Amino acid sequence: METLPDEQTMLEILELAKDFEHSTRELSEQSMAIAIAYEKQVRESQETQSKPATI
């Protein structure tokens, strides 16, 4: 039967998990900001292309 890691090891694993969660959250926020900026750029580009040309 397997035994659980000692308390110090469990605390280290918990700290690593917290760091990973923090990094993942930051990456998600950065990705969302990029997606929003790209979506805005595409929308503006489409609006510009759909306007009739005036000479």
N, CA, C, O and CB atoms as a CASP TS submission, in Angstrom:
PFRMAT TS
TARGET T0000
AUTHOR 0000-0000-0000
METHOD Language model
MODEL 1
PARENT N/A
ATOM      1  N   MET     1       0.832  -1.176   0.000  1.00  0.00           N
ATOM      2  CA  MET     1       0.000   0.000   0.000  1.00  0.00           C
ATOM      3  C   MET     1       0.887   1.254   0.000  1.00  0.00           C
ATOM      4  O   MET     1       1.859   1.340   0.750  1.00  0.00           O
ATOM      5  CB  MET     1      -0.952  -0.010   1.216  1.00  0.00           C
ATOM      6  N   GLU     2       0.539   2.207  -0.843  1.00  0.00           N
ATOM      7  CA  GLU     2       1.331   3.434  -0.942  1.00  0.00           C
ATOM      8  C   GLU     2       1.057   4.350   0.244  1.00  0.00           C
ATOM      9  O   GLU     2      -0.046   4.379   0.790  1.00  0.00           O
ATOM     10  CB  GLU     2       1.028   4.167  -2.259  1.00  0.00           C
ATOM     11  N   THR     3       2.091   5.100   0.629  1.00  0.00           N
ATOM     12  CA  THR     3       1.919   6.072   1.706  1.00  0.00           C
ATOM     13  C   THR     3       1.914   7.476   1.127  1.00  0.00           C
ATOM     14  O   THR     3       2.506   7.726   0.077  1.00  0.00           O
ATOM     15  CB  THR     3       3.034   5.927   2.770  1.00  0.00           C
ATOM     16  N   LEU     4       1.257   8.368   1.800  1.00  0.00           N
ATOM     17  CA  LEU     4       1.201   9.759   1.365  1.00  0.00           C
ATOM     18  C   LEU     4       2.531  10.447   1.636  1.00  0.00           C
ATOM     19  O   LEU     4       3.255  10.065   2.555  1.00  0.00           O
ATOM     20  CB  LEU     4       0.056  10.505   2.073  1.00  0.00           C
ATOM     21  N   PRO     5       2.854  11.464   0.834  1.00  0.00           N
ATOM     22  CA  PRO     5       4.081  12.233   1.105  1.00  0.00           C
ATOM     23  C   PRO     5       3.952  12.950   2.449  1.00  0.00           C
ATOM     24  O   PRO     5       2.849  13.162   2.952  1.00  0.00           O
ATOM     25  CB  PRO     5       4.358  13.264  -0.037  1.00  0.00           C
ATOM     26  N   ASP     6       5.083  13.313   3.011  1.00  0.00           N
ATOM     27  CA  ASP     6       5.058  14.022   4.294  1.00  0.00           C
ATOM     28  C   ASP     6       4.490  15.435   4.113  1.00  0.00           C
ATOM     29  O   ASP     6       4.289  15.898   2.990  1.00  0.00           O
ATOM     30  CB  ASP     6       6.481  14.087   4.906  1.00  0.00           C
ATOM     31  N   GLU     7       4.243  16.093   5.213  1.00  0.00           N
ATOM     32  CA  GLU     7       3.589  17.408   5.185  1.00  0.00           C
ATOM     33  C   GLU     7       4.393  18.435   4.391  1.00  0.00           C
ATOM     34  O   GLU     7       3.818  19.215   3.632  1.00  0.00           O
ATOM     35  CB  GLU     7       3.374  17.916   6.606  1.00  0.00           C
ATOM     36  N   GLN     8       5.708  18.443   4.557  1.00  0.00           N
ATOM     37  CA  GLN     8       6.550  19.412   3.844  1.00  0.00           C
ATOM     38  C   GLN     8       6.436  19.215   2.335  1.00  0.00           C
ATOM     39  O   GLN     8       6.339  20.188   1.588  1.00  0.00           O
ATOM     40  CB  GLN     8       8.023  19.281   4.286  1.00  0.00           C
ATOM     41  N   THR     9       6.447  17.972   1.889  1.00  0.00           N
ATOM     42  CA  THR     9       6.320  17.680   0.458  1.00  0.00           C
ATOM     43  C   THR     9       4.949  18.121  -0.050  1.00  0.00           C
ATOM     44  O   THR     9       4.835  18.683  -1.139  1.00  0.00           O
ATOM     45  CB  THR     9       6.534  16.169   0.186  1.00  0.00           C
ATOM     46  N   MET    10       3.925  17.868   0.733  1.00  0.00           N
ATOM     47  CA  MET    10       2.568  18.280   0.345  1.00  0.00           C
ATOM     48  C   MET    10       2.479  19.803   0.244  1.00  0.00           C
ATOM     49  O   MET    10       1.827  20.322  -0.662  1.00  0.00           O
ATOM     50  CB  MET    10       1.525  17.750   1.361  1.00  0.00           C
ATOM     51  N   LEU    11       3.127  20.523   1.162  1.00  0.00           N
ATOM     52  CA  LEU    11       3.122  21.988   1.113  1.00  0.00           C
ATOM     53  C   LEU    11       3.864  22.497  -0.120  1.00  0.00           C
ATOM     54  O   LEU    11       3.450  23.481  -0.734  1.00  0.00           O
ATOM     55  CB  LEU    11       3.756  22.568   2.386  1.00  0.00           C
ATOM     56  N   GLU    12       4.956  21.833  -0.480  1.00  0.00           N
ATOM     57  CA  GLU    12       5.694  22.206  -1.683  1.00  0.00           C
ATOM     58  C   GLU    12       4.849  21.970  -2.933  1.00  0.00           C
ATOM     59  O   GLU    12       4.836  22.797  -3.844  1.00  0.00           O
ATOM     60  CB  GLU    12       7.008  21.416  -1.772  1.00  0.00           C
ATOM     61  N   ILE    13       4.150  20.847  -2.973  1.00  0.00           N
ATOM     62  CA  ILE    13       3.268  20.549  -4.109  1.00  0.00           C
ATOM     63  C   ILE    13       2.156  21.589  -4.189  1.00  0.00           C
ATOM     64  O   ILE    13       1.824  22.062  -5.276  1.00  0.00           O
ATOM     65  CB  ILE    13       2.665  19.124  -3.982  1.00  0.00           C
ATOM     66  N   LEU    14       1.589  21.942  -3.058  1.00  0.00           N
ATOM     67  CA  LEU    14       0.536  22.960  -3.019  1.00  0.00           C
ATOM     68  C   LEU    14       1.053  24.297  -3.543  1.00  0.00           C
ATOM     69  O   LEU    14       0.364  24.969  -4.310  1.00  0.00           O
ATOM     70  CB  LEU    14       0.000  23.125  -1.587  1.00  0.00           C
ATOM     71  N   GLU    15       2.259  24.687  -3.135  1.00  0.00           N
ATOM     72  CA  GLU    15       2.840  25.957  -3.589  1.00  0.00           C
ATOM     73  C   GLU    15       3.070  25.922  -5.103  1.00  0.00           C
ATOM     74  O   GLU    15       2.806  26.905  -5.795  1.00  0.00           O
ATOM     75  CB  GLU    15       4.176  26.245  -2.847  1.00  0.00           C
ATOM     76  N   LEU    16       3.556  24.803  -5.608  1.00  0.00           N
ATOM     77  CA  LEU    16       3.745  24.660  -7.061  1.00  0.00           C
ATOM     78  C   LEU    16       2.411  24.768  -7.800  1.00  0.00           C
ATOM     79  O   LEU    16       2.327  25.403  -8.851  1.00  0.00           O
ATOM     80  CB  LEU    16       4.420  23.310  -7.387  1.00  0.00           C
ATOM     81  N   ALA    17       1.383  24.152  -7.249  1.00  0.00           N
ATOM     82  CA  ALA    17       0.059  24.212  -7.866  1.00  0.00           C
ATOM     83  C   ALA    17      -0.474  25.647  -7.878  1.00  0.00           C
ATOM     84  O   ALA    17      -1.075  26.077  -8.862  1.00  0.00           O
ATOM     85  CB  ALA    17      -0.921  23.288  -7.120  1.00  0.00           C
ATOM     86  N   LYS    18      -0.255  26.379  -6.800  1.00  0.00           N
ATOM     87  CA  LYS    18      -0.687  27.778  -6.731  1.00  0.00           C
ATOM     88  C   LYS    18       0.058  28.623  -7.767  1.00  0.00           C
ATOM     89  O   LYS    18      -0.545  29.455  -8.444  1.00  0.00           O
ATOM     90  CB  LYS    18      -0.456  28.348  -5.311  1.00  0.00           C
ATOM     91  N   ASP    19       1.372  28.406  -7.888  1.00  0.00           N
ATOM     92  CA  ASP    19       2.167  29.139  -8.879  1.00  0.00           C
ATOM     93  C   ASP    19       1.680  28.825 -10.293  1.00  0.00           C
ATOM     94  O   ASP    19       1.554  29.721 -11.127  1.00  0.00           O
ATOM     95  CB  ASP    19       3.667  28.789  -8.739  1.00  0.00           C
ATOM     96  N   PHE    20       1.411  27.560 -10.550  1.00  0.00           N
ATOM     97  CA  PHE    20       0.917  27.142 -11.858  1.00  0.00           C
ATOM     98  C   PHE    20      -0.428  27.794 -12.160  1.00  0.00           C
ATOM     99  O   PHE    20      -0.654  28.274 -13.270  1.00  0.00           O
ATOM    100  CB  PHE    20       0.794  25.614 -11.924  1.00  0.00           C
ATOM    101  N   GLU    21      -1.311  27.810 -11.179  1.00  0.00           N
ATOM    102  CA  GLU    21      -2.635  28.427 -11.363  1.00  0.00           C
ATOM    103  C   GLU    21      -2.495  29.909 -11.663  1.00  0.00           C
ATOM    104  O   GLU    21      -3.198  30.440 -12.523  1.00  0.00           O
ATOM    105  CB  GLU    21      -3.513  28.222 -10.112  1.00  0.00           C
ATOM    106  N   HIS    22      -1.603  30.573 -10.968  1.00  0.00           N
ATOM    107  CA  HIS    22      -1.385  32.006 -11.175  1.00  0.00           C
ATOM    108  C   HIS    22      -0.857  32.265 -12.593  1.00  0.00           C
ATOM    109  O   HIS    22      -1.332  33.162 -13.289  1.00  0.00           O
ATOM    110  CB  HIS    22      -0.393  32.564 -10.119  1.00  0.00           C
ATOM    111  N   SER    23       0.122  31.472 -13.002  1.00  0.00           N
ATOM    112  CA  SER    23       0.691  31.629 -14.348  1.00  0.00           C
ATOM    113  C   SER    23      -0.354  31.360 -15.422  1.00  0.00           C
ATOM    114  O   SER    23      -0.426  32.072 -16.423  1.00  0.00           O
ATOM    115  CB  SER    23       1.888  30.687 -14.538  1.00  0.00           C
ATOM    116  N   THR    24      -1.149  30.345 -15.210  1.00  0.00           N
ATOM    117  CA  THR    24      -2.190  29.992 -16.164  1.00  0.00           C
ATOM    118  C   THR    24      -3.238  31.098 -16.263  1.00  0.00           C
ATOM    119  O   THR    24      -3.701  31.423 -17.356  1.00  0.00           O
ATOM    120  CB  THR    24      -2.851  28.669 -15.765  1.00  0.00           C
ATOM    121  N   ARG    25      -3.607  31.671 -15.132  1.00  0.00           N
ATOM    122  CA  ARG    25      -4.576  32.767 -15.131  1.00  0.00           C
ATOM    123  C   ARG    25      -4.028  33.979 -15.890  1.00  0.00           C
ATOM    124  O   ARG    25      -4.750  34.601 -16.669  1.00  0.00           O
ATOM    125  CB  ARG    25      -4.938  33.162 -13.686  1.00  0.00           C
ATOM    126  N   GLU    26      -2.755  34.315 -15.665  1.00  0.00           N
ATOM    127  CA  GLU    26      -2.145  35.437 -16.382  1.00  0.00           C
ATOM    128  C   GLU    26      -2.115  35.182 -17.884  1.00  0.00           C
ATOM    129  O   GLU    26      -2.413  36.079 -18.673  1.00  0.00           O
ATOM    130  CB  GLU    26      -0.727  35.692 -15.868  1.00  0.00           C
ATOM    131  N   LEU    27      -1.759  33.973 -18.279  1.00  0.00           N
ATOM    132  CA  LEU    27      -1.720  33.623 -19.697  1.00  0.00           C
ATOM    133  C   LEU    27      -3.113  33.712 -20.308  1.00  0.00           C
ATOM    134  O   LEU    27      -3.271  34.180 -21.435  1.00  0.00           O
ATOM    135  CB  LEU    27      -1.144  32.210 -19.890  1.00  0.00           C
ATOM    136  N   SER    28      -4.106  33.270 -19.576  1.00  0.00           N
ATOM    137  CA  SER    28      -5.481  33.343 -20.056  1.00  0.00           C
ATOM    138  C   SER    28      -5.915  34.791 -20.253  1.00  0.00           C
ATOM    139  O   SER    28      -6.560  35.119 -21.249  1.00  0.00           O
ATOM    140  CB  SER    28      -6.423  32.637 -19.079  1.00  0.00           C
ATOM    141  N   GLU    29      -5.565  35.653 -19.310  1.00  0.00           N
ATOM    142  CA  GLU    29      -5.920  37.070 -19.417  1.00  0.00           C
ATOM    143  C   GLU    29      -5.220  37.725 -20.602  1.00  0.00           C
ATOM    144  O   GLU    29      -5.823  38.526 -21.316  1.00  0.00           O
ATOM    145  CB  GLU    29      -5.563  37.810 -18.123  1.00  0.00           C
ATOM    146  N   GLN    30      -3.956  37.388 -20.812  1.00  0.00           N
ATOM    147  CA  GLN    30      -3.219  37.937 -21.957  1.00  0.00           C
ATOM    148  C   GLN    30      -3.821  37.449 -23.269  1.00  0.00           C
ATOM    149  O   GLN    30      -3.957  38.217 -24.222  1.00  0.00           O
ATOM    150  CB  GLN    30      -1.730  37.547 -21.881  1.00  0.00           C
ATOM    151  N   SER    31      -4.177  36.181 -23.313  1.00  0.00           N
ATOM    152  CA  SER    31      -4.785  35.617 -24.520  1.00  0.00           C
ATOM    153  C   SER    31      -6.118  36.286 -24.820  1.00  0.00           C
ATOM    154  O   SER    31      -6.432  36.565 -25.978  1.00  0.00           O
ATOM    155  CB  SER    31      -4.980  34.103 -24.367  1.00  0.00           C
ATOM    156  N   MET    32      -6.896  36.540 -23.787  1.00  0.00           N
ATOM    157  CA  MET    32      -8.189  37.196 -23.968  1.00  0.00           C
ATOM    158  C   MET    32      -7.999  38.614 -24.489  1.00  0.00           C
ATOM    159  O   MET    32      -8.743  39.053 -25.365  1.00  0.00           O
ATOM    160  CB  MET    32      -8.978  37.214 -22.648  1.00  0.00           C
ATOM    161  N   ALA    33      -7.014  39.336 -23.962  1.00  0.00           N
ATOM    162  CA  ALA    33      -6.751  40.702 -24.421  1.00  0.00           C
ATOM    163  C   ALA    33      -6.337  40.697 -25.894  1.00  0.00           C
ATOM    164  O   ALA    33      -6.770  41.557 -26.662  1.00  0.00           O
ATOM    165  CB  ALA    33      -5.653  41.367 -23.555  1.00  0.00           C
ATOM    166  N   ILE    34      -5.512  39.746 -26.285  1.00  0.00           N
ATOM    167  CA  ILE    34      -5.097  39.643 -27.685  1.00  0.00           C
ATOM    168  C   ILE    34      -6.294  39.323 -28.570  1.00  0.00           C
ATOM    169  O   ILE    34      -6.454  39.917 -29.637  1.00  0.00           O
ATOM    170  CB  ILE    34      -4.007  38.567 -27.852  1.00  0.00           C
ATOM    171  N   ALA    35      -7.131  38.394 -28.138  1.00  0.00           N
ATOM    172  CA  ALA    35      -8.308  38.018 -28.924  1.00  0.00           C
ATOM    173  C   ALA    35      -9.260  39.199 -29.102  1.00  0.00           C
ATOM    174  O   ALA    35      -9.799  39.402 -30.191  1.00  0.00           O
ATOM    175  CB  ALA    35      -9.043  36.851 -28.257  1.00  0.00           C
ATOM    176  N   ILE    36      -9.469  39.971 -28.048  1.00  0.00           N
ATOM    177  CA  ILE    36     -10.353  41.134 -28.127  1.00  0.00           C
ATOM    178  C   ILE    36      -9.778  42.179 -29.077  1.00  0.00           C
ATOM    179  O   ILE    36     -10.507  42.749 -29.890  1.00  0.00           O
ATOM    180  CB  ILE    36     -10.571  41.746 -26.730  1.00  0.00           C
ATOM    181  N   ALA    37      -8.480  42.432 -28.979  1.00  0.00           N
ATOM    182  CA  ALA    37      -7.838  43.408 -29.865  1.00  0.00           C
ATOM    183  C   ALA    37      -7.918  42.950 -31.322  1.00  0.00           C
ATOM    184  O   ALA    37      -8.179  43.757 -32.214  1.00  0.00           O
ATOM    185  CB  ALA    37      -6.363  43.623 -29.456  1.00  0.00           C
ATOM    186  N   TYR    38      -7.697  41.666 -31.560  1.00  0.00           N
ATOM    187  CA  TYR    38      -7.757  41.126 -32.919  1.00  0.00           C
ATOM    188  C   TYR    38      -9.182  41.221 -33.462  1.00  0.00           C
ATOM    189  O   TYR    38      -9.391  41.602 -34.613  1.00  0.00           O
ATOM    190  CB  TYR    38      -7.267  39.659 -32.946  1.00  0.00           C
ATOM    191  N   GLU    39     -10.149  40.875 -32.632  1.00  0.00           N
ATOM    192  CA  GLU    39     -11.554  40.946 -33.041  1.00  0.00           C
ATOM    193  C   GLU    39     -11.929  42.383 -33.416  1.00  0.00           C
ATOM    194  O   GLU    39     -12.614  42.602 -34.415  1.00  0.00           O
ATOM    195  CB  GLU    39     -12.477  40.426 -31.910  1.00  0.00           C
ATOM    196  N   LYS    40     -11.490  43.350 -32.630  1.00  0.00           N
ATOM    197  CA  LYS    40     -11.755  44.759 -32.909  1.00  0.00           C
ATOM    198  C   LYS    40     -11.116  45.169 -34.234  1.00  0.00           C
ATOM    199  O   LYS    40     -11.738  45.861 -35.041  1.00  0.00           O
ATOM    200  CB  LYS    40     -11.229  45.645 -31.764  1.00  0.00           C
ATOM    201  N   GLN    41      -9.879  44.742 -34.454  1.00  0.00           N
ATOM    202  CA  GLN    41      -9.174  45.076 -35.688  1.00  0.00           C
ATOM    203  C   GLN    41      -9.884  44.481 -36.902  1.00  0.00           C
ATOM    204  O   GLN    41     -10.022  45.152 -37.924  1.00  0.00           O
ATOM    205  CB  GLN    41      -7.727  44.578 -35.626  1.00  0.00           C
ATOM    206  N   VAL    42     -10.331  43.242 -36.803  1.00  0.00           N
ATOM    207  CA  VAL    42     -11.041  42.600 -37.909  1.00  0.00           C
ATOM    208  C   VAL    42     -12.356  43.324 -38.172  1.00  0.00           C
ATOM    209  O   VAL    42     -12.703  43.581 -39.325  1.00  0.00           O
ATOM    210  CB  VAL    42     -11.298  41.105 -37.603  1.00  0.00           C
ATOM    211  N   ARG    43     -13.085  43.652 -37.120  1.00  0.00           N
ATOM    212  CA  ARG    43     -14.369  44.347 -37.270  1.00  0.00           C
ATOM    213  C   ARG    43     -14.171  45.697 -37.967  1.00  0.00           C
ATOM    214  O   ARG    43     -14.919  46.044 -38.880  1.00  0.00           O
ATOM    215  CB  ARG    43     -15.042  44.550 -35.888  1.00  0.00           C
ATOM    216  N   GLU    44     -13.149  46.463 -37.526  1.00  0.00           N
ATOM    217  CA  GLU    44     -12.885  47.767 -38.141  1.00  0.00           C
ATOM    218  C   GLU    44     -12.476  47.607 -39.606  1.00  0.00           C
ATOM    219  O   GLU    44     -12.857  48.415 -40.452  1.00  0.00           O
ATOM    220  CB  GLU    44     -11.785  48.515 -37.363  1.00  0.00           C
ATOM    221  N   SER    45     -11.715  46.582 -39.895  1.00  0.00           N
ATOM    222  CA  SER    45     -11.284  46.324 -41.263  1.00  0.00           C
ATOM    223  C   SER    45     -12.486  45.984 -42.143  1.00  0.00           C
ATOM    224  O   SER    45     -12.578  46.447 -43.280  1.00  0.00           O
ATOM    225  CB  SER    45     -10.251  45.183 -41.297  1.00  0.00           C
ATOM    226  N   GLN    46     -13.398  45.179 -41.620  1.00  0.00           N
ATOM    227  CA  GLN    46     -14.597  44.817 -42.380  1.00  0.00           C
ATOM    228  C   GLN    46     -15.494  46.030 -42.606  1.00  0.00           C
ATOM    229  O   GLN    46     -16.074  46.185 -43.681  1.00  0.00           O
ATOM    230  CB  GLN    46     -15.377  43.717 -41.653  1.00  0.00           C
ATOM    231  N   GLU    47     -15.608  46.888 -41.597  1.00  0.00           N
ATOM    232  CA  GLU    47     -16.423  48.089 -41.743  1.00  0.00           C
ATOM    233  C   GLU    47     -15.831  49.010 -42.806  1.00  0.00           C
ATOM    234  O   GLU    47     -16.564  49.600 -43.599  1.00  0.00           O
ATOM    235  CB  GLU    47     -16.540  48.828 -40.400  1.00  0.00           C
ATOM    236  N   THR    48     -14.528  49.129 -42.818  1.00  0.00           N
ATOM    237  CA  THR    48     -13.853  49.972 -43.804  1.00  0.00           C
ATOM    238  C   THR    48     -14.060  49.426 -45.214  1.00  0.00           C
ATOM    239  O   THR    48     -14.282  50.193 -46.152  1.00  0.00           O
ATOM    240  CB  THR    48     -12.353  50.073 -43.489  1.00  0.00           C
ATOM    241  N   GLN    49     -13.988  48.134 -45.362  1.00  0.00           N
ATOM    242  CA  GLN    49     -14.146  47.510 -46.674  1.00  0.00           C
ATOM    243  C   GLN    49     -15.588  47.550 -47.161  1.00  0.00           C
ATOM    244  O   GLN    49     -15.820  47.565 -48.370  1.00  0.00           O
ATOM    245  CB  GLN    49     -13.664  46.077 -46.629  1.00  0.00           C
ATOM    246  N   SER    50     -16.556  47.567 -46.262  1.00  0.00           N
ATOM    247  CA  SER    50     -17.952  47.543 -46.672  1.00  0.00           C
ATOM    248  C   SER    50     -18.498  48.925 -47.025  1.00  0.00           C
ATOM    249  O   SER    50     -19.574  49.032 -47.613  1.00  0.00           O
ATOM    250  CB  SER    50     -18.784  46.939 -45.582  1.00  0.00           C
ATOM    251  N   LYS    51     -17.758  49.994 -46.668  1.00  0.00           N
ATOM    252  CA  LYS    51     -18.209  51.347 -47.014  1.00  0.00           C
ATOM    253  C   LYS    51     -17.955  51.593 -48.497  1.00  0.00           C
ATOM    254  O   LYS    51     -16.914  51.200 -49.023  1.00  0.00           O
ATOM    255  CB  LYS    51     -17.484  52.424 -46.143  1.00  0.00           C
ATOM    256  N   PRO    52     -18.896  52.239 -49.167  1.00  0.00           N
ATOM    257  CA  PRO    52     -18.674  52.548 -50.586  1.00  0.00           C
ATOM    258  C   PRO    52     -17.551  53.573 -50.747  1.00  0.00           C
ATOM    259  O   PRO    52     -17.416  54.500 -49.948  1.00  0.00           O
ATOM    260  CB  PRO    52     -19.974  53.078 -51.235  1.00  0.00           C
ATOM    261  N   ALA    53     -16.776  53.392 -51.763  1.00  0.00           N
ATOM    262  CA  ALA    53     -15.665  54.302 -52.030  1.00  0.00           C
ATOM    263  C   ALA    53     -16.197  55.627 -52.551  1.00  0.00           C
ATOM    264  O   ALA    53     -17.074  55.659 -53.414  1.00  0.00           O
ATOM    265  CB  ALA    53     -14.675  53.683 -53.041  1.00  0.00           C
ATOM    266  N   THR    54     -15.672  56.701 -52.029  1.00  0.00           N
ATOM    267  CA  THR    54     -16.060  58.027 -52.509  1.00  0.00           C
ATOM    268  C   THR    54     -14.876  58.637 -53.236  1.00  0.00           C
ATOM    269  O   THR    54     -13.749  58.652 -52.741  1.00  0.00           O
ATOM    270  CB  THR    54     -16.528  58.947 -51.335  1.00  0.00           C
ATOM    271  N   ILE    55     -15.161  59.126 -54.397  1.00  0.00           N
ATOM    272  CA  ILE    55     -14.087  59.717 -55.211  1.00  0.00           C
ATOM    273  C   ILE    55     -14.316  61.189 -55.363  1.00  0.00           C
ATOM    274  O   ILE    55     -13.525  61.873 -56.013  1.00  0.00           O
ATOM    275  CB  ILE    55     -13.998  59.052 -56.591  1.00  0.00           C
TER
END
